[in-house]
Amino acid sequence: MSKPSEKTNQERVSTLGGFIAGGVAACGAVTFTNPIELVKTRMQLQGELSKVKLAPKLYKNPFQAGYYIFQHEGIRGLQQGLLCGYIYQLGLNGCRIGLYEPSRYYITKYLFPKTFVEGGKVPQNLFVNVLSGAISGCAGAMIASPFFLIKTRMQSYSKAINSEAAHHIGQQTYYKGVWDGLLQIYKAEGIKGLFRGVDAAILRTGAGSAAQLPVYNATKTFLLKHNIVKDGSLGLHFLSSSMAGLGVAIVMNPWDVILTRVYNQKGDLYKGPVDCFRKTVSSEGFGALYKGFWAQLFRIGPHSILTLMFMEQCMKVMVKVEGSLFPEKRISL
């Protein structure tokens, strides 16, 4: 077990190093979780603003939905939007993970100076952790928003559009790829169009980030304090990541449904996240905010586990790299 005063790899690495490690870790995770992300997106759009139950539903559960998409669209269909997902993850999680510790550092330094020791380990504080997670998450959401917009539209598009039930999965927009999507949106709506729905993205990612790293660190601290698992073990990272994934799924799903619908819309079906919330609840009830929850859990669970486990290893590598390049001091970028 590590000493309380010993810095973690996240605290030892530079801001740039944390950005790189976080982005690479998330890209590794999304390679495996992109298909369930696609399933989740379509399930959240299914029956959009419909006051009557679909009969029959095109997607009944995550497993049936995945198999249905595979049958009609193949492996490539399940991995639609993967390249865009990589770019999005680099921006989002690069910021979310890379800016988390710097945010904790400065918030603690200026709001809780009595607990702060320059050069020492930043103490754990639930308020600081949640605020840091929200700040770093919102920054990532703003930077990566155009790519989430394109990814959502690419994943919602179905090649089975001519089937009798295909119209139940939201408005359809076809892009040949990431750059085609950027170009089409820019030509039609300008820069403003590329950042359509960024307010919904901030709400969604801020909520998820406020839960993910604080829950992860709280679980990790609890497990180490009670000697349930060994420090640095696979079990420690797995259990901590699992709890973080559950927390994120519960907190984030309503905002994720709203974000998916705001991003996928054509024209001005929704004026913004608040209008989307109101129309969704009015037409489909509060239960609609948890559409795709199991797909969300099956996605965010493995995604959180893989991202945070990869992150631990990426942080170790970055500490060694920066240690060899800058042996005398920790760089601050």
Beta strands, then each sheet from edge to edge (+ up, - down):
end
